[in-house]
């Protein structure tokens, strides 16, 4: 896998993790942090899509590591 593909996967991983964290925190009173995390996720996905918009949704999200 070339460096560009790794970068795209990393951006999508950041988007996925920040969304999960935002979902966990949404049950608390930290609403500004949740908003910031959601905007970070959106920005990461937008950057990844702008670099390679032809990837399918299945290719976008990396496999979670246990």
C-alpha positions, 0 to 999 in steps of 0.5 A: 500500500502506498503512502497516499492510501495510508494517509487516506485510511488514517484520515478516515480512521480519525473521523471514525474514532472522533465520531465514536468519542463524540457519541460517548460524550454526547451523554454528558454535559460536554457539548462543546467538546462533542461539537468540536469532535464532530467537526474534526470528523467531518473535516477528516472525511472531507480531506480524505474524500477530496484526495480520493473520492472514488473509494467505496464506503467499505474501503474508507473505514479501516478494520478496527484492531483489538 
